Amino acid sequence: MDLAYVCEWEKKPKSNHCPSIPLVCAWSCRNLIAFTTDLKNEEEKDLTHMVHIIDTEHPWDVYSVNSGHTEVITCLEWDQSGSRLLSADADGHIKCWSMTDHLANSWENTVGSMVEGDPVVALSWLHNGVKLALHVEKSGASNFGEKFSRVKFSPSLTLFGGKPMEGWIAVTISGLVTVSLLKPNGQVLTSTESLCRLRCRVALADVAFTGGGNIVVATSDGSSTSPVQFYKVCVSVVNEKCKIDTEILPSLFMRCTTDPARKDKYPAITHLKFLARDMSEQVLLCASNQNSSIVECWSLRKEGLPVNNIFQQISPVVGDKQPMILKWRILSATNDLDRVSAVALPKLPISLTNTDLKVANDTKFFPGLGLALAFHDGSVHIVHRLSLQMMAVFYGSSSQRPVDEQTIKRQRTAGPLVHFKAMQLSWTSLALAGIDSHGKLSMLRISPSMGHVLDMNMSLRHLLFLLEYCMVTGYDWWDILLHVQPNMVQNLVEKLHEEYMRQNAALQQVLSTRIVAMKASLCKLSSSTIARVCDYHAKLFLIAISCTLKSLLRPHFLNTPDKSPGDRLTEICSKITDIDIDKVMINLKTEEFVLEMTTLQSLQQLIQWVGDFVLYLLASLPNQGSPVRPGHSFLRDGASLGMFRELMVVIRIWGLLKPSCLPVYTATSDTQDSMSLLFRLLTKLWLCCREENHITEPDDTLIDECCLLPSQLLIPNIDWLPINDGIISKLQNKQLVRLQFGKAPGLVGHTVSSQFDAFVRAPGQPKIDHLRRLHLGAYPTEECKSCTRCGCVTMLKSPNKVTAVKQWEQRWIKNCLCGGLWRRMPLSYS
């Protein structure tokens, strides 16, 4: 493990952020981190309880909101989509936060619930029934269906038709369980019930879910001499009211309390966690004293109940009729450790075919198998989640590696140690975020090999496996990029493409845009592939325009045939290889292309981009030997060239209806038909690479004609996407980056190749809305938003009123072309 970056608050003389007690944080599947601090006012008499939300790619762009909680915040919990956040406090208030206008740096409190005056000690969203397990031992398989399998898992509660009902469950300090359900109309149904008849104090609790749709709650009163209790909770809706039923499950005593040598050594249970939200059969316990801790891992198993011989003679036990009971068995325990300050558990639902602790040799160091323990000396240990054996270690600035005793004594007298008070592992377990006792956020890399020596192929295999998982689930993959070095990029992109091409056609279609976005984010990490980032984003834009324009086509008659007008267009354009655009048009039913004049005119900016890009590609064909030039990969991409060819035909037909919607070219001759010329050259180029396995070189005649294009038409400047201002490019040299909340870093240490500077807009140059293709001016006056992943910029509010353009804009309300989240930008962005 090593530090990637640290981000801390600016120190002010009269007001300051200080870590709350207890301090909590949460990490979403979209790589958003939420954490709490208390804000002191000038008089320092009372505290404001703050919730902070950051995007890991832009940690300085923190969104801080006064939570409105009157007492300290005790729990934070993201939902399964990573778009909503729950916060609960020590006064029993629970609030649900959601994005304002789908912006990752703008949040608002929408709904909530409360158990007045009863502190919340555990909180969780209800399970939606979706669980996709990873089969680590099958990471080399070719089929995604073998690597990742949908686990049969029932939602906690379902609506009519089996749709999962949204809501949350909380456990309070007095032993109450409260469930709040979100109805489709926005109302909240809340019900509260006691966990058992004899209510007792609950100092620690956690929530997990079973495959049958039930909920399991684990509780402890904080004393190691008391049992850890478990309860089954069933939620239902009866007569429009929420009903809760509870049932007591087997309990357990920690092993250290029964050991004569440690009987009174660890008086308090300080941490109680299920190993995963959907793994109610395994629990992690930590008992501590003022100086040290011990950690135990327990598993719930079904065991046969022994029957006395006398009763066996009366009624013999046959086959499966032997009575079974549930019993907790200890899996593993650590030796005496330094005092544990925080625990972070893996989120990957790993499925191991080998039982218990037996794991294949090539997967035993897989990152998702480890959990993190933070200690008061500032160190962090990654241990196996079942065996608790050491896998990796990190020594903080205040902790000491094993050295001589005098050094340790000097260090202990230097003052209080800085240590993590709250930690969270990323969803792939390749990164760890910790908030220390000074309120500083630290981002740690966790090596895919867990510190052990693995060959490059094995490390790449782990990264590739996790990239594929993110591609299938839709999770953000920023934490994987932390480990990608420039010399890995080409290999990873090729392997990812190979694995993608092995899947069936239906799955390829579903993942078609996601893999392009993933390739773009990988290529950004190497100077030799950075020009391809522009190609991948242009391809995403091309796919989106093609889908949108084809969706506007309507069949002329109501009794439509099996194929839509868009499908017929694709079929006819692929069959007819004529280089004359008018001869291709003859084979189409032009009545299917009739649209309103206002609609056609509103699409002119998108149509102009298609025309400009085709002209740019053809003009760059003579320089095709330069792979550092953006657009190079399109010259051999038959599928993309085929899309451009289809769009040129559609645009030609629309131009007959509304000539002003055609792309505008600056030609040297007034009589020249620019569309026909470009279509003819484009078709010749497309014929060279239409078959992926039989690509031929363009003939000299085509290259000569393309060489003449600059003398016939003015070649436009393509507005390539800006270089993303995120942190990932500054972490390539594995040097610690120090950041400050609220203050964007400079470009010192940026590793972008100078050969790419020509395609980046300098400050003061006119800027463009990348989705609407509208010019915003050098200093835009409209509020804009940018993508956290690729840097795409677009206006926050729509200036359009035409339905077709609104349909285009609605596609990008929640996410960017690449799937990244939006964040609000200042008015005068540069």
C-alpha positions in Angstrom: 0.0 0.0 0.0 1.1 3.6 -0.6 -0.4 7.0 -0.4 -1.9 8.4 -3.6 -3.0 11.8 -2.3 -4.1 13.6 0.9 -6.6 16.5 1.0 -7.0 18.7 4.1 -8.9 21.8 5.2 -7.5 25.3 5.1 -6.5 26.3 8.6 -8.4 29.4 9.7 -7.8 31.3 13.0 -11.4 31.5 14.1 -13.4 28.8 12.5 -12.2 25.3 11.5 -13.4 21.9 10.5 -12.7 19.3 13.2 -13.5 15.6 13.1 -16.8 14.7 14.6 -17.1 12.0 17.3 -17.9 9.5 16.1 -16.6 10.2 12.6 -18.2 8.3 9.8 -17.7 8.0 6.0 -19.2 6.1 3.1 -17.9 5.2 -0.4 -20.4 4.7 -3.3 -20.2 2.6 -6.4 -19.9 5.8 -8.4 -16.7 6.7 -6.5 -18.3 9.4 -4.5 -17.1 9.7 -0.8 -19.2 11.2 1.9 -17.8 12.0 5.3 -18.6 14.2 8.3 -16.9 16.9 10.3 -18.1 19.4 12.9 -17.7 23.1 12.1 -16.7 25.3 15.0 -18.2 28.8 14.9 -16.3 31.9 16.0 -17.3 31.7 19.6 -16.6 27.9 19.6 -19.6 27.4 21.8 -21.7 25.2 19.5 -20.9 23.0 16.5 -22.5 22.7 13.1 -22.7 19.1 11.9 -21.5 19.0 8.3 -21.8 16.4 5.5 -19.1 16.6 2.8 -19.3 14.8 -0.5 -16.4 14.5 -2.9 -15.7 12.9 -6.3 -12.4 10.9 -6.0 -11.2 12.4 -9.3 -11.7 16.0 -8.0 -11.3 15.7 -4.2 -10.7 19.5 -3.8 -14.2 20.2 -5.3 -15.9 19.3 -2.1 -19.7 19.9 -1.6 -20.2 20.8 2.1 -23.7 21.1 3.4 -25.1 21.9 6.8 -26.9 18.6 7.5 -29.5 20.2 9.8 -28.8 17.4 12.3 -29.0 18.8 15.9 -26.9 16.0 17.2 -23.7 14.3 16.0 -24.1 12.2 12.8 -23.7 8.5 13.6 -24.3 6.8 10.2 -23.9 7.5 6.5 -25.1 5.0 3.9 -25.1 5.1 0.1 -27.8 3.3 -1.9 -27.0 0.6 -4.5 -27.0 3.1 -7.4 -24.7 5.5 -5.6 -27.0 8.5 -6.2 -28.7 8.8 -2.8 -27.3 9.1 0.7 -28.7 8.4 4.1 -27.5 10.2 7.2 -28.6 9.5 10.8 -27.8 11.2 14.1 -27.8 10.7 17.8 -31.3 12.2 18.2 -33.0 9.6 16.0 -33.4 11.7 12.9 -32.7 10.1 9.5 -32.4 12.2 6.3 -32.2 11.1 2.6 -30.0 13.2 0.4 -30.3 13.2 -3.4 -28.5 15.1 -6.2 -29.9 18.5 -7.3 -30.2 18.5 -11.1 -28.2 15.3 -11.1 -25.0 17.1 -10.1 -22.4 15.3 -8.1 -21.5 18.6 -6.3 -25.0 19.7 -5.4 -27.2 17.9 -3.0 -30.5 18.4 -1.2 -32.5 16.7 1.6 -35.6 15.3 0.1 -37.3 12.9 2.6 -36.6 11.4 6.0 -37.9 9.7 9.1 -37.3 9.9 12.9 -37.4 8.0 16.2 -37.4 11.0 18.5 -34.6 11.2 21.0 -33.3 7.6 20.3 -29.7 7.6 18.8 -29.3 5.5 15.6 -26.4 3.0 15.8 -26.9 1.1 12.5 -28.5 2.1 9.2 -28.9 0.4 5.8 -30.9 0.7 2.6 -33.3 -2.3 2.0 -31.8 -4.8 -0.5 -33.1 -4.5 -4.1 -32.4 -8.2 -4.9 -29.6 -7.6 -7.3 -26.4 -9.5 -6.6 -23.8 -10.3 -9.2 -21.1 -12.6 -7.8 -17.5 -12.8 -9.0 -15.9 -16.2 -9.5 -12.3 -15.4 -9.0 -11.1 -18.9 -9.9 -12.7 -18.5 -13.3 -11.2 -15.1 -14.1 -9.5 -16.7 -17.1 -12.8 -17.9 -18.7 -13.9 -16.3 -21.9 -17.6 -16.0 -21.2 -18.7 -13.2 -18.8 -21.5 -15.5 -17.7 -18.9 -17.8 -16.2 -17.0 -15.1 -14.5 -20.0 -13.2 -13.1 -23.2 -14.9 -12.3 -26.5 -13.5 -11.1 -27.2 -14.9 -7.6 -30.8 -15.7 -6.7 -31.5 -13.1 -4.1 -34.9 -11.8 -3.0 -35.5 -8.1 -2.3 -36.3 -7.2 1.2 -39.8 -6.1 0.1 -41.5 -6.1 -3.3 -44.3 -4.0 -4.9 -47.0 -5.4 -7.2 -45.3 -7.3 -10.0 -42.2 -8.2 -8.0 -40.5 -4.7 -8.3 -38.3 -4.1 -5.2 -39.6 -1.4 -2.8 -37.2 1.2 -1.8 -36.6 2.2 1.8 -34.2 1.9 4.8 -33.9 0.1 8.1 -32.3 1.5 11.3 -31.5 0.2 14.7 -31.5 2.5 17.7 -29.6 2.5 21.0 -32.7 1.5 23.0 -33.2 -1.7 21.0 -35.8 -0.5 18.5 -35.8 -1.3 14.8 -37.4 1.2 12.5 -38.2 0.7 8.8 -39.2 3.5 6.3 -40.6 2.6 2.9 -40.6 5.0 -0.1 -43.9 4.7 -2.0 -43.9 5.5 -5.7 -46.0 8.7 -5.0 -43.3 10.1 -2.7 -44.9 9.3 0.6 -42.9 7.6 3.4 -44.3 4.7 5.4 -42.6 4.3 8.7 -43.0 1.6 11.4 -41.0 0.9 14.6 -40.8 -2.3 16.6 -38.8 -3.7 19.4 -36.1 -6.2 18.5 -37.2 -8.5 21.4 -39.6 -8.4 24.3 -36.9 -7.6 26.8 -35.4 -4.4 25.4 -31.8 -3.6 26.4 -29.1 -1.1 25.5 -27.6 -1.5 22.0 -24.1 0.1 21.8 -23.1 -1.6 18.5 -25.3 -3.0 15.7 -25.1 -4.0 12.0 -27.5 -5.0 9.3 -27.3 -7.8 6.7 -29.7 -9.5 4.3 -30.5 -13.1 3.4 -31.2 -14.6 0.0 -34.8 -15.3 1.1 -35.6 -11.6 1.6 -35.2 -11.5 5.3 -33.1 -9.0 7.3 -30.6 -10.0 10.0 -29.6 -7.6 12.8 -26.6 -8.1 15.0 -26.4 -6.2 18.3 -24.1 -5.8 21.3 -24.3 -3.8 24.5 -20.6 -3.0 24.2 -19.4 -5.5 26.9 -17.4 -8.5 25.9 -18.9 -10.5 28.8 -22.4 -10.1 27.3 -23.6 -12.2 24.3 -23.7 -10.8 20.8 -27.4 -11.1 19.8 -28.8 -11.8 16.4 -32.4 -11.2 15.2 -34.3 -12.0 12.0 -36.5 -9.1 10.8 -39.3 -9.5 8.3 -40.9 -6.5 6.7 -44.3 -6.5 5.0 -47.0 -4.1 4.0 -50.5 -4.8 5.3 -53.4 -2.5 4.6 -51.1 0.3 3.4 -49.2 0.1 6.7 -45.7 -1.2 7.3 -45.5 -4.3 9.5 -42.3 -5.6 11.2 -41.9 -9.1 12.7 -38.8 -10.1 14.6 -37.4 -13.4 15.7 -34.4 -14.2 17.9 -31.5 -16.2 16.3 -28.7 -18.0 18.0 -26.2 -15.7 19.9 -22.5 -16.0 20.6 -19.8 -15.1 23.1 -16.5 -13.9 21.9 -13.8 -16.6 22.2 -11.4 -14.2 24.1 -13.9 -14.1 27.0 -13.7 -17.9 27.5 -9.9 -18.0 27.3 -8.5 -18.0 30.9 -5.4 -16.0 29.8 -7.6 -13.2 28.2 -10.8 -13.4 30.2 -10.7 -9.9 31.6 -8.1 -8.4 29.2 -10.6 -7.0 26.6 -13.6 -5.6 28.5 -15.3 -3.9 25.5 -16.5 -4.8 22.1 -15.6 -1.9 19.9 -16.5 -3.1 16.4 -19.3 -5.4 15.1 -19.6 -5.9 11.4 -21.1 -8.4 9.0 -18.5 -9.3 6.4 -20.9 -8.1 3.7 -24.4 -6.7 3.5 -25.6 -9.8 1.7 -23.5 -12.2 3.9 -25.5 -12.6 7.1 -23.7 -15.9 8.0 -20.3 -14.3 8.7 -19.5 -11.6 11.3 -16.4 -9.8 12.4 -15.9 -8.8 16.1 -13.2 -6.7 17.7 -12.7 -6.5 21.5 -10.4 -3.9 22.9 -8.8 -2.3 26.0 -7.1 1.0 26.2 -3.9 -0.3 24.5 -4.7 -3.4 22.4 -7.3 -5.3 20.5 -8.2 -8.8 19.3 -10.3 -9.6 16.2 -12.4 -12.7 15.6 -14.3 -14.0 12.6 -17.4 -16.2 13.2 -19.6 -18.2 10.8 -23.2 -19.4 11.2 -23.6 -23.0 10.2 -26.2 -25.7 10.1 -25.2 -28.7 12.3 -26.9 -32.0 13.0 -28.4 -32.3 16.4 -27.1 -35.5 18.1 -29.9 -37.8 19.2 -29.5 -40.2 22.2 -29.2 -43.9 21.4 -32.4 -44.6 23.4 -34.4 -42.3 21.1 -32.7 -43.6 18.0 -33.9 -47.1 18.9 -37.5 -45.9 19.3 -37.4 -43.7 16.1 -34.3 -44.2 13.9 -33.0 -41.1 12.1 -33.1 -41.8 8.4 -31.3 -39.7 5.7 -32.1 -36.0 5.8 -34.6 -36.3 8.7 -31.9 -35.7 11.3 -32.8 -32.5 13.2 -30.6 -29.5 12.4 -29.7 -26.4 14.4 -28.0 -23.2 13.6 -24.8 -22.6 15.5 -22.0 -20.0 15.5 -18.5 -21.4 15.0 -15.3 -19.3 15.1 -13.4 -19.3 11.9 -10.2 -17.5 13.0 -8.8 -15.1 15.5 -5.8 -12.8 15.6 -3.2 -12.5 18.3 -3.0 -9.5 20.5 -2.9 -6.4 18.2 -2.4 -2.7 18.8 -5.7 -0.9 19.5 -8.0 -0.9 16.4 -9.4 2.5 15.6 -11.4 1.7 12.4 -12.5 -1.3 10.2 -13.2 -1.3 6.5 -14.8 -4.3 4.8 -14.7 -5.3 1.1 -17.8 -4.8 -1.0 -17.1 -7.2 -3.8 -19.5 -10.2 -3.7 -16.8 -12.8 -4.3 -17.9 -16.4 -4.8 -15.4 -19.1 -3.9 -16.0 -22.6 -5.0 -13.5 -23.9 -2.5 -15.0 -23.9 1.0 -14.0 -21.8 4.0 -10.3 -20.9 4.0 -9.1 -22.9 1.0 -8.5 -20.7 -2.0 -6.6 -21.4 -5.2 -3.0 -20.3 -5.1 -3.3 -17.8 -8.0 -6.3 -16.0 -6.4 -5.4 -15.9 -2.7 -3.9 -12.4 -3.0 -7.0 -11.1 -4.9 -7.8 -7.6 -3.4 -11.5 -8.3 -2.7 -10.6 -11.0 -0.2 -9.0 -8.6 2.3 -10.4 -6.3 4.9 -8.7 -3.3 6.4 -7.8 -2.6 10.1 -6.6 0.8 11.2 -4.7 1.1 14.4 -4.0 3.9 16.9 -0.3 4.0 15.9 -1.3 5.2 12.4 -0.7 1.9 10.6 -3.2 0.0 8.4 -3.2 -3.8 7.9 -5.0 -5.6 5.2 -5.9 -9.1 6.4 -7.8 -12.0 4.8 -11.5 -11.7 5.5 -11.8 -15.3 6.7 -8.4 -16.4 8.0 -7.4 -12.9 9.3 -3.9 -13.5 8.0 -1.8 -10.5 7.1 -1.9 -9.6 3.3 -0.5 -6.1 3.2 0.6 -3.3 5.6 0.8 0.5 5.5 2.8 2.6 8.0 1.4 6.1 8.4 3.5 9.2 9.0 3.1 8.8 12.8 3.6 5.1 12.9 7.0 3.4 13.1 8.2 0.4 11.2 9.8 -2.2 13.3 12.9 -0.4 14.6 14.9 -0.2 17.8 13.2 0.4 21.2 14.7 3.9 21.7 13.2 5.2 18.5 9.7 3.9 19.6 10.1 5.6 23.0 11.0 8.9 21.3 8.1 8.7 19.0 5.6 7.9 21.8 6.7 11.0 23.8 6.2 13.3 20.8 2.5 13.8 21.3 -0.8 12.1 20.3 -0.7 9.9 17.3 -2.5 10.7 14.1 -4.6 7.7 13.0 -7.7 6.9 10.9 -10.9 7.3 12.8 -13.0 6.1 9.8 -12.1 4.1 6.7 -13.8 2.8 3.6 -12.6 0.4 0.9 -13.6 1.2 -2.7 -15.9 -1.2 -4.5 -13.1 -3.1 -6.1 -10.9 -3.0 -3.0 -8.1 -1.4 -4.9 -8.2 1.9 -2.9 -8.8 2.9 0.7 -10.0 6.2 1.9 -9.3 7.2 5.5 -10.3 10.2 7.6 -7.7 10.8 10.4 -8.0 12.5 13.8 -7.2 15.9 12.3 -10.0 15.7 9.7 -7.6 15.0 6.8 -8.7 12.7 4.0 -6.0 10.2 2.7 -6.3 8.1 -0.4 -4.3 4.9 -0.4 -3.6 2.5 -3.3 -3.9 -1.2 -2.5 -1.8 -3.2 -4.9 -3.6 -5.9 -6.9 -0.9 -8.4 -5.7 -1.4 -7.3 -2.1 2.3 -6.7 -1.7 3.3 -10.2 -2.9 5.5 -10.8 -5.9 3.2 -11.7 -8.8 4.3 -11.6 -12.5 3.0 -8.8 -14.7 0.5 -11.2 -16.4 -1.2 -12.0 -13.1 -1.4 -8.3 -12.1 -2.9 -7.5 -15.5 -5.3 -10.4 -15.2 -6.6 -9.0 -11.9 -7.0 -5.5 -13.3 -8.7 -6.8 -16.4 -11.0 -9.0 -14.4 -12.1 -6.0 -12.3 -12.5 -3.8 -15.3 -14.8 -6.4 -16.9 -16.8 -6.5 -13.6 -17.2 -2.7 -13.7 -18.2 -2.9 -17.4 -20.9 -5.4 -16.6 -22.3 -3.8 -13.4 -21.9 -0.1 -14.5 -19.8 0.7 -11.5 -17.2 3.5 -11.8 -13.6 2.2 -12.4 -11.5 5.2 -11.1 -9.9 3.1 -8.4 -8.7 0.6 -11.0 -7.0 3.4 -13.0 -4.9 4.2 -9.9 -2.8 1.1 -10.7 -2.5 1.3 -14.4 1.0 2.4 -15.5 1.6 3.8 -19.0 3.3 0.6 -20.2 0.2 -1.4 -19.3 -2.3 0.7 -21.2 -1.9 -0.8 -24.7 -2.0 -4.4 -23.4 -5.1 -3.7 -21.2 -7.0 -2.1 -24.1 -6.2 -5.0 -26.4 -7.1 -7.6 -23.9 -10.3 -5.8 -23.0 -11.3 -5.7 -26.6 -10.5 -9.4 -27.1 -12.7 -10.4 -24.1 -15.5 -8.1 -25.3 -15.5 -9.7 -28.8 -15.8 -13.2 -27.3 -19.3 -12.3 -25.9 -22.6 -12.9 -27.7 -24.0 -10.2 -30.0 -26.7 -9.2 -27.5 -24.3 -8.5 -24.7 -21.9 -6.7 -27.0 -24.7 -4.4 -28.0 -25.5 -3.6 -24.3 -21.9 -2.9 -23.4 -20.9 -1.2 -26.7 -20.7 2.4 -25.3 -19.4 1.4 -21.9 -16.3 -0.4 -23.4 -15.5 2.6 -25.6 -15.7 4.9 -22.5 -13.4 2.5 -20.6 -10.9 2.4 -23.4 -10.9 6.3 -23.4 -10.1 6.5 -19.7 -7.3 4.0 -20.1 -5.7 5.7 -23.1 -5.6 9.0 -21.1 -2.9 7.4 -18.9 -0.3 7.1 -21.6 1.3 9.7 -23.8 1.6 7.2 -26.7 -2.2 6.6 -26.7 -3.6 9.9 -25.6 -4.6 10.9 -29.1 -6.9 7.9 -29.2 -9.0 9.5 -26.4 -10.4 11.9 -28.9 -11.3 9.1 -31.2 -13.1 7.2 -28.6 -15.1 10.2 -27.5 -15.9 11.1 -31.1 -17.1 7.5 -31.5 -19.4 7.8 -28.5 -20.8 11.0 -30.0 -21.3 9.4 -33.4 -23.2 6.4 -31.9 -25.4 8.8 -29.9 -26.2 11.0 -33.0 -26.9 7.9 -35.1 -29.3 6.5 -32.6 -31.1 9.8 -32.1 -31.5 10.7 -35.8 -32.6 7.2 -36.7 -35.2 7.3 -33.9 -36.8 10.4 -35.5 -37.7 8.3 -38.6 -41.3 7.0 -38.7 -42.9 4.4 -41.0 -45.3 5.9 -43.5 -48.1 3.4 -42.7 -49.4 2.2 -39.3 -49.1 -1.5 -40.3 -45.4 -1.4 -39.9 -43.1 -4.2 -41.1 -40.8 -6.1 -38.8 -37.9 -3.7 -39.5 -37.9 -0.1 -38.5 -36.9 2.7 -41.0 -33.6 3.0 -39.2 -32.9 -0.8 -39.6 -33.9 -0.7 -43.2 -31.6 2.3 -43.8 -28.7 0.3 -42.3 -29.5 -2.8 -44.4 -29.8 -0.9 -47.7 -26.7 1.2 -47.1 -24.6 -1.9 -46.4 -25.9 -3.7 -49.5 -25.7 -0.9 -52.0 -22.0 0.0 -52.4 -22.6 2.7 -55.0 -20.4 5.8 -54.6 -23.2 8.1 -55.9 -25.3 9.3 -53.0 -28.4 9.9 -55.2 -28.4 6.3 -56.4 -28.5 5.1 -52.8 -31.3 7.5 -52.0 -33.5 6.0 -54.8 -33.7 2.7 -52.9 -35.1 4.3 -49.8 -38.7 5.2 -49.0 -38.2 8.9 -48.7 -41.7 9.4 -47.1 -40.3 7.8 -44.0 -37.8 10.7 -43.7 -40.3 13.5 -43.6 -40.0 15.7 -40.5 -41.3 19.1 -39.5 -39.2 22.0 -40.7 -38.5 23.3 -37.2 -37.3 19.9 -36.2 -34.8 19.7 -39.1 -33.5 23.2 -38.5 -33.0 22.5 -34.7 -30.8 19.6 -35.6 -28.4 21.6 -37.7 -25.6 21.8 -35.1 -25.5 18.0 -34.9 -25.7 17.6 -38.7 -22.8 20.1 -39.0 -20.6 18.0 -36.7 -21.2 15.0 -38.9 -20.3 16.9 -42.1 -17.2 18.5 -40.5 -15.9 15.3 -39.1 -16.3 13.4 -42.4 -14.4 16.2 -44.1 -11.7 16.2 -41.5 -11.2 12.4 -41.7 -10.9 12.4 -45.5 -8.5 15.3 -45.4 -6.3 13.4 -42.9 -6.2 10.2 -44.9 -2.9 11.1 -46.7 -1.3 11.4 -43.2 -2.7 8.1 -42.0 0.8 6.9 -41.0 0.7 9.2 -37.9 -1.1 7.4 -35.1 -0.6 10.4 -32.8 -3.1 12.4 -34.9 -6.7 12.3 -33.6 -9.0 10.5 -36.0 -6.4 7.9 -37.0 -8.4 4.9 -35.7 -11.5 5.9 -37.7 -9.7 5.3 -41.0 -9.7 1.6 -40.4 -13.0 1.4 -38.5 -15.5 0.0 -41.1 -18.5 0.1 -38.6 -18.0 3.8 -37.8 -17.4 4.8 -41.4 -20.6 2.9 -42.3 -22.5 5.0 -39.7 -21.2 8.2 -41.2 -22.3 7.0 -44.6 -25.8 6.3 -43.4 -26.0 9.7 -41.8 -24.8 11.4 -44.9 -27.7 9.7 -46.9 -30.3 10.8 -44.2 -28.9 14.4 -44.2 -29.0 14.5 -48.0 -32.8 13.6 -48.0 -33.5 16.1 -45.2 -31.6 18.7 -47.3 -34.2 18.3 -50.0 -36.9 19.2 -47.5 -35.0 22.0 -45.7 -31.8 23.1 -47.4 -30.9 25.3 -44.4 -30.3 22.2 -42.2 -27.5 20.9 -44.5 -23.9 21.2 -43.2 -22.2 24.4 -44.3 -19.0 24.1 -46.3 -16.6 26.8 -47.5 -15.9 25.8 -51.1 -13.6 27.3 -53.8 -16.2 26.7 -56.4 -19.9 27.7 -56.3 -21.0 24.8 -58.5 -19.4 22.1 -56.5 -21.7 19.5 -54.8 -19.7 19.0 -51.5 -22.0 16.3 -50.1 -21.7 14.1 -53.2 -17.9 14.6 -53.3 -17.5 13.6 -49.6 -19.9 10.7 -49.9 -18.0 9.3 -52.9 -14.7 9.5 -51.1 -16.2 8.2 -47.9 -17.7 5.2 -49.7 -14.3 4.3 -51.3 -12.7 4.4 -47.9 -15.5 2.4 -46.3 -15.1 -0.3 -49.0 -11.5 -0.8 -48.0 -12.3 -1.7 -44.4 -16.0 -2.9 -44.4 -14.8 -6.4 -43.5 -12.9 -6.4 -40.3 -10.9 -9.5 -41.2 -10.0 -8.3 -44.7 -8.9 -4.7 -44.6 -7.1 -3.4 -47.7 -5.0 -0.2 -48.1 -6.6 2.8 -49.9 -5.5 3.0 -53.5 -3.4 5.9 -54.8 -6.4 7.4 -56.6 -8.3 7.8 -53.4 -5.3 9.3 -51.6 -4.7 11.7 -54.4 -8.3 12.9 -54.4 -8.1 13.4 -50.6 -4.9 15.4 -51.0 -6.9 17.8 -53.3 -9.6 18.3 -50.6 -7.9 21.3 -48.9 -7.8 23.1 -52.2 -11.5 22.4 -52.8 -13.0 22.9 -49.3 -11.9 24.7 -46.1 -10.9 22.0 -43.6 -12.6 22.8 -40.3 -11.0 22.7 -36.9 -12.4 19.9 -34.8 -13.3 20.9 -31.2 -11.7 18.0 -29.4 -12.6 17.3 -25.8 -10.5 19.2 -23.2 -7.9 17.3 -21.2 -9.6 16.3 -18.0 -8.5 18.4 -15.0 -8.8 15.4 -12.7 -6.2 14.0 -10.3 -5.6 10.6 -11.9 -3.1 12.0 -14.5 -1.0 13.5 -11.6 -0.6 10.2 -9.9 1.3 8.4 -12.6 4.7 8.8 -11.0 3.4 7.4 -7.7 4.5 10.5 -5.8 2.3 11.8 -3.0 0.1 14.7 -4.1 -1.0 17.2 -1.4 -4.3 18.9 -2.0 -6.6 21.4 -0.1 -10.3 21.3 0.0 -11.9 24.1 -2.0 -8.7 24.9 -3.9 -8.0 23.4 -7.3 -4.4 22.3 -7.8 -2.1 23.7 -10.5 -0.9 21.7 -13.5 2.5 21.0 -12.0 3.5 17.4 -12.6 0.9 16.9 -15.3 2.1 14.2 -17.6 0.2 15.1 -20.8 2.4 14.9 -23.9 3.2 18.1 -25.5 2.2 16.6 -28.9 -1.4 16.8 -27.7 -1.3 20.5 -26.8 -2.5 21.5 -30.3 -5.9 19.9 -29.6 -6.5 21.6 -26.3 -8.2 25.0 -26.0 -6.0 27.5 -24.2 -7.5 30.0 -21.7 -9.2 32.9 -23.4 -10.1 30.9 -26.6 -13.8 30.4 -27.5 -15.3 27.5 -25.8 -18.0 25.1 -27.0 -20.9 23.1 -25.6 -19.7 19.6 -26.5 -23.2 18.0 -26.5 -25.2 20.7 -28.2 -22.3 21.8 -30.4 -23.0 25.5 -29.6 -20.3 28.1 -29.2 -20.3 29.6 -25.7 -17.7 32.4 -26.2 -14.3 32.8 -24.5 -15.9 33.5 -21.1 -19.3 31.8 -20.9 -22.1 33.7 -19.1 -24.3 30.6 -18.9 -23.9 28.1 -16.0 -22.2 25.0 -17.3 -21.6 21.5 -16.0 -18.7 19.2 -16.8 -18.2 15.4 -16.7 -16.2 14.1 -13.8 -14.7 11.4 -16.0 -14.0 12.9 -19.5 -14.3 16.6 -19.0 -17.1 17.1 -21.5 -18.8 20.5 -21.0 -22.4 21.5 -21.6 -24.8 24.1 -20.5 -26.8 23.4 -17.3 -30.1 24.8 -18.6 -31.5 24.0 -22.1 -31.9 27.0 -24.5 -34.0 24.9 -26.8 -37.7 24.4 -27.0 -38.0 22.0 -30.0 -39.0 18.4 -29.0 -36.4 16.7 -31.0 -33.5 18.6 -29.4 -35.1 18.1 -25.9 -35.1 14.4 -26.7 -31.4 14.6 -27.4 -30.7 16.6 -24.2 -32.8 14.2 -22.1 -30.3 11.4 -22.9 -27.6 13.3 -21.0 -29.6 14.6 -18.0 -28.2 12.1 -15.5 -24.9 11.0 -17.1 -22.4 12.1 -19.7 -21.8 10.3 -23.0 -19.1 8.3 -21.3 -21.4 7.4 -18.3 -19.6 9.8 -15.9 -21.4 12.1 -13.4 -21.9 15.8 -13.9 -20.6 18.5 -11.6 -21.4 22.2 -11.6 -18.7 24.5 -12.9 -18.1 28.1 -12.0 -19.3 30.7 -14.5 -15.8 31.8 -15.7 -14.3 28.3 -16.2 -11.1 28.1 -18.3 
